[in-house]
Amino acid sequence: MTAVTESRDTVQSVTEAGYKWGFSTEIEMDLAPKGLNEDIIRLISARKEEPDWLLAWRLKAFAHWQTMAEPHWARVHHPPIDYQDLHYYAAPKRKPGPRSLDEVDPELLAMYDRLGIPLRERAILAGVEPPEGERPDVAIDAVFDSVSVATTFRESLAKSGVIFCPISEAVRDHPELVREYLGSVVPAGDNYFAALNSAVFTDGSFVFLPKGVRCPMELSTYFRINARNTGQF
């Protein structure tokens, strides 16, 4: 087989086989109404129990986004995005934390299985802490749609001065750090999607590593967009 033929066959196998991860898990969800406006942004901020300064930051970014035009890159073809036909907040309804895999929603475990995540990591992502002697050297933050559902080894990392938690918790527990660094690399007004992300972001991983400190373990984030017709940022 020639290299050209092999490359063509490889491309065809990827583009024609369908997207193997394109499935959703049936879990009871808290969904915001469709649409993008100030009321939706206020709803997101309220769901996250954010301070007034962060709501004002979101609204300023949204106002800036409304003045901008969506970019269109060469050779990228997709139907126009209707930003008013999306849910901008979707979160699994809260239940008491599980003590073993037997207590975890089977639909959530089935999802991790289909994603090929090992059994030990499935337990961690479901919120089950393993025994001390069986802990891996990786701290994981699992984000499911609009919320972080589990973050592991935060106390172990904190002993080294490392903060690893959902951004929504960092806003509450470390507001001075969030205010100092939020938008400092890519400002909210930098571009169309930066402004949109700043207005409607819901969750993600927050990491603070003090100068001169070596992180004692690897940090990893699993981010799963599960709910249909949602705009997740």
Order of alpha helices (4+ residues) and beta strands (2+ residues): alpha-beta-alpha-alpha-beta-alpha-alpha-beta-beta-alpha-beta-alpha-alpha-alpha-beta-beta
